Amino acid sequence: MFQGNLYIISAPSGAGKSSLISALLAQDTTHKMMVSVSHTTRKPRPGEQNSVHYHFVTVEEFEALIKDGVFLEYAKVFGGNYYGTSLPAIKENLAQGIDVFLDIDWQGAQQIRKKLPSVKSIFILPPSLAELEKRLIGRGQDSSEVIAERMSKAIDEISHYHEYDYVIINDEFNQALTDLQHILRAEKLTISYQSEQNKGLINQLLAK
């Protein structure tokens, strides 16, 4: 079985990253795909299930995993909670031919590139800061103070767009989804992928 591809997808909050990933997984049934399930030390929110939305662990358990070198990347974020991506779990899924998406920020992306230079990365941009703020307000989830904080953070996040392999501007959702699908298709047409996937055919075509 051929190895799956690993993708990093990053975006400022409100750019539509999660919606695009969800739509991609729901619509594209031509090959196996999944979003990596991260470890975290925060408490589950209503409706969240262990090992489905996150692997919920204690701080002591998380720090033991750090010492064991389990994480491909990890960080302690606001509120003092840890979040991390398990390298063994990623390798297992890729070995099964599953394309795996990492929904992480630019800092996590930098950590991963150092360990796995072959990873492909995609940055989702909003069409404008005004539209980004409109979307954040429209979600009705955050106070004006939190939205202002997210907007301030968004500018810093967007400044790292050039570190990624691909950029999608999420102005019209269906077009952005199509762009994302095209990136995945293009990665399946690379020399390295096709040489391995169609090794038998290529050998026959080259046989004298």
DRENMAR-500760 format. One record per residue: residue number from 1; x, y, z of N, C-alpha, C in turn. Coordinates in steps of 0.2 Angstrom, whole numbers, always signed. Layout:
residues N
R    n   n_px   n_py   n_pz  ca_px  ca_py  ca_pz   c_px   c_py   c_pz
R  NUM      X      Y      Z      X      Y      Z      X      Y      Z
...
end
This chain:
residues 208
R    n   n_px   n_py   n_pz  ca_px  ca_py  ca_pz   c_px   c_py   c_pz
R    1     +4     -6     +0     +0     +0     +0     +4     +6     +0
R    2     +2    +11     -4     +7    +17     -4     +5    +22     +1
R    3    +10    +25     +3    +10    +30     +9     +5    +36     +8
R    4     +2    +38    +13     -3    +43    +12     +1    +50    +13
R    5     -2    +55    +11     +1    +62    +12     +0    +65    +18
R    6     +4    +69    +21     +3    +73    +27     +2    +81    +25
R    7     -3    +84    +27     -4    +91    +25     -5    +95    +32
R    8     -2   +101    +32     -3   +106    +37     -8   +111    +34
R    9    -13   +112    +38    -18   +118    +36    -18   +123    +41
R   10    -17   +129    +40    -17   +134    +45    -21   +140    +42
R   11    -23   +144    +47    -27   +150    +45    -28   +154    +51
R   12    -30   +161    +51    -32   +164    +56    -39   +162    +58
R   13    -41   +163    +64    -48   +161    +66    -53   +165    +62
R   14    -58   +162    +60    -63   +165    +56    -62   +164    +48
R   15    -56   +162    +46    -55   +162    +39    -58   +156    +35
R   16    -61   +151    +39    -65   +146    +36    -61   +139    +36
R   17    -56   +139    +39    -52   +133    +39    -56   +126    +41
R   18    -59   +126    +46    -62   +120    +49    -68   +118    +44
R   19    -72   +124    +42    -77   +122    +37    -75   +119    +31
R   20    -69   +121    +28    -66   +119    +22    -64   +111    +23
R   21    -61   +110    +28    -59   +103    +30    -65    +99    +30
R   22    -70   +101    +34    -76    +97    +35    -79    +95    +28
R   23    -80   +100    +24    -83    +99    +18    -79    +95    +13
R   24    -73    +95    +14    -68    +91    +10    -69    +84    +11
R   25    -69    +82    +18    -70    +75    +20    -77    +73    +19
R   26    -82    +77    +19    -89    +75    +17    -90    +74    +10
R   27    -87    +77     +6    -88    +77     -2    -83    +72     -5
R   28    -77    +72     -3    -72    +68     -7    -72    +61     -4
R   29    -75    +56     -8    -74    +49     -5    -70    +45    -10
R   30    -66    +48    -14    -61    +45    -19    -55    +42    -16
R   31    -53    +44    -10    -48    +41     -6    -48    +43     +1
R   32    -44    +39     +5    -45    +40    +12    -42    +46    +15
R   33    -46    +50    +19    -43    +56    +22    -45    +56    +29
R   34    -42    +60    +34    -44    +61    +40    -40    +67    +43
R   35    -43    +70    +49    -40    +75    +52    -37    +72    +58
R   36    -30    +74    +60    -27    +71    +65    -30    +73    +72
R   37    -31    +68    +76    -34    +69    +83    -28    +71    +88
R   38    -28    +77    +90    -23    +80    +95    -24    +77   +102
R   39    -18    +77   +106    -19    +77   +113    -20    +84   +116
R   40    -23    +84   +122    -24    +90   +125    -25    +89   +133
R   41    -23    +94   +137    -24    +93   +144    -30    +97   +146
R   42    -33   +101   +141    -39   +104   +144    -45   +100   +145
R   43    -50   +102   +148    -56    +98   +150    -61    +97   +144
R   44    -64    +92   +143    -69    +91   +137    -74    +96   +138
R   45    -76    +99   +132    -82   +103   +132    -89    +99   +130
R   46    -94   +102   +132   -101    +98   +131   -101    +95   +124
R   47   -102    +89   +123   -103    +85   +117    -96    +82   +114
R   48    -91    +84   +117    -84    +82   +115    -83    +75   +117
R   49    -80    +70   +113    -79    +63   +115    -71    +62   +115
R   50    -69    +58   +120    -62    +56   +120    -60    +52   +114
R   51    -54    +54   +111    -52    +50   +105    -55    +51    +99
R   52    -61    +56    +99    -64    +58    +93    -62    +65    +92
R   53    -64    +69    +96    -62    +76    +95    -55    +78    +98
R   54    -53    +75   +103    -46    +75   +106    -45    +69   +110
R   55    -38    +68   +111    -36    +63   +116    -35    +67   +123
R   56    -40    +67   +127    -39    +71   +133    -35    +67   +139
R   57    -30    +70   +141    -25    +67   +146    -24    +73   +151
R   58    -21    +70   +156    -19    +75   +162    -12    +78   +160
R   59    -10    +83   +164     -4    +87   +163     +2    +82   +164
R   60     +1    +78   +169     +7    +73   +170     +7    +68   +165
R   61     +2    +66   +162     +2    +61   +156     +5    +64   +150
R   62     +3    +71   +149     +6    +74   +143    +13    +75   +144
R   63    +16    +77   +150    +23    +79   +151    +27    +72   +150
R   64    +24    +67   +152    +27    +60   +151    +28    +59   +144
R   65    +23    +60   +140    +23    +59   +133    +29    +63   +129
R   66    +29    +70   +132    +35    +74   +130    +42    +71   +131
R   67    +43    +68   +137    +49    +65   +138    +51    +59   +134
R   68    +45    +56   +132    +46    +50   +128    +47    +51   +121
R   69    +47    +58   +119    +47    +60   +112    +42    +58   +107
R   70    +36    +57   +110    +30    +55   +106    +27    +60   +102
R   71    +28    +67   +103    +25    +72    +99    +29    +74    +94
R   72    +25    +75    +88    +28    +78    +82    +29    +86    +83
R   73    +24    +88    +87    +24    +95    +89    +20    +96    +95
R   74    +21   +101    +99    +17   +102   +105    +18   +109   +107
R   75    +13   +112   +111    +13   +119   +113     +9   +120   +119
R   76    +11   +124   +124     +6   +126   +129     +3   +133   +127
R   77     -3   +133   +127     -7   +139   +124    -10   +143   +130
R   78    -14   +148   +128    -18   +152   +133    -22   +147   +138
R   79    -22   +149   +144    -25   +145   +149    -21   +140   +152
R   80    -15   +139   +149    -10   +134   +152    -11   +127   +150
R   81    -15   +126   +145    -16   +119   +142    -11   +117   +137
R   82     -9   +111   +137     -5   +108   +132     -9   +106   +126
R   83     -6   +106   +120     -9   +103   +114     -3   +100   +110
R   84     -4    +94   +108     +1    +91   +104     -1    +85    +99
R   85     +3    +84    +94     +2    +79    +89     +6    +73    +89
R   86     +3    +67    +90     +7    +61    +91    +10    +59    +84
R   87    +17    +58    +84    +20    +56    +79    +19    +48    +77
R   88    +18    +44    +82    +17    +37    +80    +10    +36    +77
R   89     +5    +40    +79     -2    +40    +76     -2    +42    +69
R   90     +2    +47    +68     +3    +50    +61     +6    +45    +57
R   91    +11    +42    +59    +15    +37    +55    +10    +31    +53
R   92     +6    +29    +58     +2    +23    +57     -3    +24    +52
R   93     -6    +30    +52    -11    +32    +47     -9    +33    +40
R   94     -3    +36    +40     +0    +37    +33     +2    +30    +30
R   95     +5    +26    +34     +7    +19    +32     +1    +15    +29
R   96     -5    +17    +31    -11    +14    +29    -14    +17    +23
R   97    -10    +22    +20    -12    +25    +14    -17    +31    +15
R   98    -18    +33    +21    -23    +38    +23    -19    +45    +23
R   99    -23    +50    +19    -20    +57    +19    -22    +60    +26
R  100    -18    +63    +29    -19    +66    +36    -18    +73    +36
R  101    -23    +77    +39    -23    +84    +39    -21    +86    +46
R  102    -17    +91    +47    -15    +94    +54    -18   +101    +54
R  103    -23   +102    +58    -26   +108    +59    -22   +112    +65
R  104    -16   +115    +63    -12   +119    +67    -10   +126    +65
R  105     -7   +129    +70     -5   +136    +68     +2   +136    +65
R  106     +5   +142    +64    +11   +143    +60    +17   +140    +65
R  107    +16   +141    +71    +22   +139    +76    +22   +131    +76
R  108    +17   +128    +76    +17   +121    +75    +19   +118    +69
R  109    +17   +122    +63    +20   +120    +57    +27   +121    +56
R  110    +30   +126    +59    +38   +127    +59    +41   +121    +63
R  111    +38   +118    +68    +41   +113    +72    +41   +106    +67
R  112    +35   +105    +64    +34    +99    +60    +39    +99    +54
R  113    +40   +105    +51    +44   +106    +45    +51   +104    +46
R  114    +54   +105    +52    +60   +103    +54    +61    +96    +55
R  115    +56    +92    +57    +56    +85    +58    +54    +81    +51
R  116    +49    +84    +48    +47    +81    +42    +47    +86    +36
R  117    +52    +87    +33    +53    +92    +27    +48    +91    +21
R  118    +46    +84    +21    +42    +83    +15    +35    +85    +16
R  119    +33    +87    +22    +26    +89    +23    +23    +94    +19
R  120    +17    +94    +16    +14    +99    +12    +10   +104    +16
R  121    +10   +110    +15     +7   +115    +19     +3   +120    +15
R  122     -3   +121    +18     -8   +126    +15    -10   +131    +20
R  123    -10   +137    +17    -13   +143    +22    -19   +146    +19
R  124    -24   +146    +23    -31   +149    +21    -31   +157    +23
R  125    -32   +161    +18    -32   +168    +19    -40   +170    +18
R  126    -42   +175    +22    -48   +179    +21    -48   +184    +15
R  127    -53   +186    +12    -53   +190     +7    -51   +197     +9
R  128    -52   +199    +16    -50   +205    +18    -51   +205    +26
R  129    -48   +210    +30    -48   +210    +37    -55   +212    +39
R  130    -59   +216    +35    -66   +218    +37    -70   +212    +36
R  131    -69   +207    +31    -73   +201    +30    -72   +196    +36
R  132    -65   +196    +38    -64   +192    +43    -67   +194    +50
R  133    -67   +200    +51    -70   +202    +57    -78   +201    +57
R  134    -81   +202    +51    -88   +201    +50    -90   +194    +52
R  135    -85   +189    +49    -87   +182    +50    -86   +180    +58
R  136    -81   +183    +61    -80   +182    +68    -86   +184    +72
R  137    -89   +190    +71    -95   +193    +74   -101   +189    +72
R  138   -101   +186    +66   -107   +182    +64   -108   +176    +67
R  139   -102   +173    +70   -102   +167    +73   -106   +167    +80
R  140   -106   +173    +83   -109   +174    +89   -107   +170    +95
R  141   -100   +169    +95    -97   +165   +100    -93   +169   +105
R  142    -91   +174   +103    -86   +178   +106    -88   +185   +108
R  143    -85   +188   +114    -86   +195   +116    -82   +199   +111
R  144    -84   +206   +111    -80   +210   +107    -73   +211   +109
R  145    -72   +210   +115    -65   +210   +118    -61   +204   +114
R  146    -64   +198   +114    -61   +192   +112    -60   +193   +104
R  147    -65   +196   +101    -64   +197    +94    -59   +201    +92
R  148    -58   +207    +96    -52   +211    +95    -46   +208    +96
R  149    -45   +203   +101    -39   +200   +102    -38   +195    +96
R  150    -43   +192    +93    -42   +187    +88    -40   +191    +81
R  151    -43   +197    +80    -41   +201    +75    -33   +203    +75
R  152    -31   +205    +81    -24   +207    +82    -20   +201    +81
R  153    -22   +195    +83    -18   +189    +82    -18   +187    +75
R  154    -23   +189    +71    -24   +187    +64    -18   +190    +60
R  155    -17   +196    +61    -12   +199    +57     -5   +196    +58
R  156     -3   +194    +64     +3   +191    +65     +3   +184    +62
R  157     -3   +180    +62     -3   +174    +59     -2   +175    +51
R  158     -6   +179    +48     -6   +180    +41     +1   +182    +39
R  159     +5   +185    +43    +12   +187    +41    +17   +181    +39
R  160    +14   +175    +41    +18   +169    +40    +16   +165    +34
R  161    +11   +168    +30     +8   +164    +24    +14   +162    +19
R  162    +19   +166    +19    +24   +164    +14    +28   +158    +16
R  163    +28   +155    +22    +31   +149    +24    +28   +143    +21
R  164    +22   +144    +18    +18   +138    +16    +19   +136     +8
R  165    +17   +130     +6    +18   +128     -1    +12   +131     -5
R  166     +6   +131     -2     +0   +134     -6     -4   +139     -2
R  167     -7   +143     -5    -11   +148     -2    -18   +148     -5
R  168    -24   +148     -1    -30   +148     -4    -34   +154     -1
R  169    -37   +158     -5    -41   +164     -3    -48   +162     -2
R  170    -51   +162     +4    -57   +159     +5    -62   +165     +4
R  171    -63   +167     -2    -68   +173     -3    -75   +169     -4
R  172    -75   +165    -10    -81   +161    -11    -80   +154     -9
R  173    -84   +151     -5    -83   +145     -1    -82   +139     -6
R  174    -86   +138    -11    -86   +133    -15    -80   +133    -20
R  175    -78   +139    -22    -71   +140    -26    -65   +138    -21
R  176    -65   +140    -15    -60   +138    -10    -60   +131     -9
R  177    -65   +128     -9    -66   +120     -8    -63   +117    -14
R  178    -65   +119    -20    -62   +117    -26    -54   +117    -27
R  179    -52   +123    -25    -45   +124    -24    -41   +119    -20
R  180    -44   +118    -14    -41   +113    -10    -41   +106    -13
R  181    -47   +104    -16    -47    +98    -19    -42    +97    -25
R  182    -41   +103    -28    -36   +102    -34    -29   +102    -31
R  183    -27   +104    -25    -21   +104    -22    -19    +96    -21
R  184    -24    +93    -18    -24    +86    -16    -23    +82    -22
R  185    -27    +83    -27    -26    +80    -34    -19    +81    -37
R  186    -17    +87    -37    -10    +88    -39     -5    +84    -36
R  187     -5    +83    -29     +0    +80    -25     +0    +72    -27
R  188     -6    +70    -30     -7    +63    -32     -4    +62    -39
R  189     -2    +67    -42     +1    +67    -49     +8    +68    -49
R  190    +12    +69    -43    +19    +70    -43    +23    +64    -45
R  191    +29    +65    -48    +33    +59    -50    +34    +54    -45
R  192    +35    +56    -38    +36    +52    -33    +30    +47    -32
R  193    +24    +50    -32    +18    +47    -30    +17    +42    -36
R  194    +17    +44    -42    +15    +40    -48    +20    +34    -49
R  195    +26    +36    -48    +32    +31    -49    +30    +25    -44
R  196    +28    +26    -38    +27    +21    -33    +20    +18    -35
R  197    +15    +22    -36     +8    +19    -37     +8    +15    -43
R  198    +11    +17    -48    +10    +13    -55    +17    +10    -57
R  199    +21     +7    -52    +27     +4    -53    +27     -1    -58
R  200    +22     -5    -58    +21    -11    -62    +20     -9    -70
R  201    +15     -4    -70    +14     -1    -77    +20     +2    -80
R  202    +24     +6    -76    +30    +10    -79    +35     +5    -81
R  203    +36     -1    -77    +41     -6    -78    +39     -9    -85
R  204    +32    -10    -86    +30    -14    -92    +32     -9    -98
R  205    +30     -3    -97    +31     +2   -103    +38     +3   -105
R  206    +43     +2   -100    +50     +3   -101    +53     -4   -103
R  207    +50     -9   -103    +53    -16   -104    +54    -16   -112
R  208    +60    -19   -113    +62    -20   -120    +60    -27   -123
end
